[in-house]
Amino acid sequence: MDPVTLDQAIDAAMRLDPAARELLVEILRNRQIDAERQSIADDAADSVAAFRAGTLRAQTASEVIRELDRTIDSASGEEVLLLLDMGTHDAVY
């Protein structure tokens, strides 16, 4: 299947009746939200696995704040991973 360009997708959407366009927008919005939630859940699972493997260490809130301040001040472009344990949950939100 050939990829669809953004212009083609917009043109196709504009050929829908107004109610169908509204439904399409709602579906796309919900799917984007679901994709973002899944990405957050995947990142959280990776972080928990890294923590359990000993790659990450537990820190107090004060230590995290100092580290964030130092990272912001250095502006090194280094990615910061922050994993907060907010208790035990059966699901990731």
Secondary structure, 3 states (H helix, E strand, C coil): CCCCCHHHHHHHHHCCCHHHHHHHHHHHHHHHHHHHHHHHHHHHHHHHHHHHCCCCCCCCHHHHHHHHHHHHHHCCCCCCCCCCCCCCCCCCC
